[in-house]
Amino acid sequence: MSFAILIPAYKPDQRLAHLVEQLSSACPAPIVIVNDGSPAEHAPVFAALDAIPRVTVLTHPANQGKGAALRTGFRFIDSLPGEISCVVTADADGQHSVKDILAVAEIAAQQPEAMIIGSRRFDKDVPPRSMFGNTVTRWVMRLFFGVKLWDTQTGLRGIPRLLLPALIEIPYDHYELEVMMLLIAQRRSVAMIEIPIETIYIEGNRGSHFKPLRDSVRVYWVLFRYAFSSKDTFDDR
């Protein structure tokens, strides 16, 4: 079994190029970077990424959101040869180490019909907004939907290729897509397996583009609609 790595990126710095260089050296997987409409001053980072072996850079002309960037990557990877059995998603802001990305990839390749969740434990210094958001979402997912995960907001996931057509159809462009991904996996009886990863926050998570108020409202509105309206409204086809 083989895998592909997908990293959506908006305004990345050279740390992303360094991470991808290490990944390219450590494994033969294709690596897909989606430039989600980053300003022109970030072009040197993407040029450096494009020069790394087995890396493909896809570009949105304007910023569309993390969910839209993931969908673009999913479409591209789903068009690649059939031996790819899963997609490993990771973030561009330095939260995921090479070791943890490859650990998730190894298990995902071994269990290509399961979703592998890289789960942070929040057992050291964590920005309050990250601690609060993950705690609330964890209990909402557990109480309303029966999804029992410790880390519902991690961007490090091993996703079965068989789920890609359904994920491409999710009609949300931002962080809501990652929550809907879990609900679709549950609805399709896809096992979700958590493995522990290092909890990394650089400069208080300043590199994150998550806006606590705006993006939390989007996520909880989607969950509210899913919980209290017909689930056919969110048919995963």
Secondary structure, 3 states (H helix, E strand, C coil): CEEEEEEEECCCCHHHHHHHHHHHHHCCCCEEEEEECCCHHHHHHHHHHHCCCCEEEEEECCCCCHHHHHHHHHHHHHCCCCCEEEEEECCCCCCCCHHHHHHHHHHHHHCCCCEEEEECCCCCCCCHHHHHHHHHHHHHHHHHHCCCCCCCCCCCEEEEHHHHHHHHCCCCCCCHHHHHHHHHHHHCCCCEEEEECCCCCCHHHCCCCCCHHHHHHHHHHHHHHHHHCCHHHHCCC
